């Protein structure tokens, strides 16, 4: 059965898309730790990031870097934090989280509740920097 991320990539579930190419997809996390919290995934559905072949893993990192640079350019933050957890959704993914401090990337923190309009504005701002 397809993961929720595969369904998002295929357009079966709506998302706030940031970027896409033939191999990778980036979209805003709907339960963000910070404004702009983005998920970057390979289109290939593989559960564990270190099961990706070397070329796909390297490409994912380069794609994530482009997204991170756009996030940094469009949102007030000191850095873009990177986390790979991969326990909730069985589809390899990278979290990019705009940070003011290290505490901002604590996944035990309460998630933000942003309106559709806020999410769209963030996605538009980031896409404009891609």
C-alpha positions in Angstrom: 0.0 0.0 0.0 1.3 3.5 -0.9 2.5 5.7 1.9 0.9 9.0 2.7 3.9 10.7 1.1 3.5 8.7 -2.1 -0.2 9.8 -2.1 0.9 13.4 -1.7 3.4 13.1 -4.5 0.8 11.7 -6.8 -1.6 14.5 -5.9 -4.1 12.2 -4.2 -3.7 14.2 -1.0 -3.3 18.0 -1.1 -0.2 19.6 0.2 1.7 22.9 0.3 4.3 22.0 -2.3 7.6 23.8 -2.1 9.6 22.1 -4.9 9.6 19.1 -7.2 11.8 17.5 -9.8 11.8 14.1 -11.5 13.2 12.4 -8.4 12.4 14.4 -5.3 9.5 16.4 -3.7 9.4 19.0 -0.9 6.3 20.1 1.0 5.4 21.9 4.2 4.8 19.7 7.2 1.1 20.2 8.3 2.2 19.7 11.9 5.2 22.0 12.0 7.7 22.6 14.8 8.3 26.1 13.3 6.9 28.1 10.4 8.4 26.7 7.2 9.1 23.2 8.6 9.4 21.2 5.4 9.7 17.6 4.5 11.9 16.5 1.6 11.3 13.0 0.1 12.5 10.9 -2.7 9.7 10.0 -5.1 10.9 6.4 -4.9 9.1 4.8 -1.9 11.8 3.3 0.3 11.2 3.1 4.0 14.7 3.8 5.5 16.9 6.6 4.3 20.0 4.4 4.4 18.4 1.8 2.2 18.5 4.4 -0.7 21.1 3.7 -3.3 24.1 6.1 -3.1 23.0 8.2 -6.1 19.5 8.7 -4.8 20.7 9.6 -1.3 23.2 12.1 -2.7 20.6 13.6 -4.9 18.2 13.9 -1.9 20.8 15.8 0.0 21.5 18.2 -2.9 17.8 18.8 -3.4 17.3 19.3 0.3 20.1 21.9 0.3 18.3 23.9 -2.5 15.1 23.9 -0.4 17.0 24.8 2.8 18.6 27.8 1.1 15.2 29.0 -0.1 13.8 28.5 3.4 16.7 30.5 4.9 16.2 33.3 2.3 12.5 33.6 2.9 11.9 33.1 6.7 13.5 34.8 9.7 15.8 32.2 11.2 19.4 31.7 12.3 19.8 28.3 10.5 17.9 25.5 8.9 18.0 22.4 11.1 18.1 19.0 9.6 16.6 15.8 11.1 16.1 12.3 9.9 13.9 10.3 12.1 11.8 8.1 9.8 9.7 6.3 12.4 6.2 7.7 11.7 6.0 7.3 7.9 7.7 4.3 6.2 9.0 6.5 3.4 12.5 8.0 3.6 12.4 11.8 4.4 14.4 14.7 5.7 12.9 17.4 8.0 14.1 20.9 7.4 13.2 23.1 10.3 13.9 26.9 10.5 15.7 27.5 13.9 16.3 30.3 16.3 17.8 27.8 18.8 18.6 24.1 19.1 15.4 23.7 21.2 13.3 24.5 18.1 14.1 21.1 16.6 12.8 19.1 19.6 10.1 16.8 18.2 8.5 16.7 21.7 7.6 20.4 21.4 4.0 21.3 20.7 3.3 21.6 17.0 2.1 24.9 15.6 -1.4 25.3 14.4 -1.2 27.5 11.2 -4.1 28.6 9.1 -4.4 27.6 5.4 -3.6 31.2 4.5 -0.5 31.2 6.6 0.7 27.9 5.1 0.0 29.2 1.6 1.9 32.4 2.3 4.9 30.5 3.6 4.9 28.1 0.6 4.6 31.0 -1.8 7.5 32.9 -0.1 9.8 29.8 -0.2 8.9 28.9 -3.8 9.7 32.5 -4.8 13.3 31.9 -3.6 13.8 28.6 -5.3 
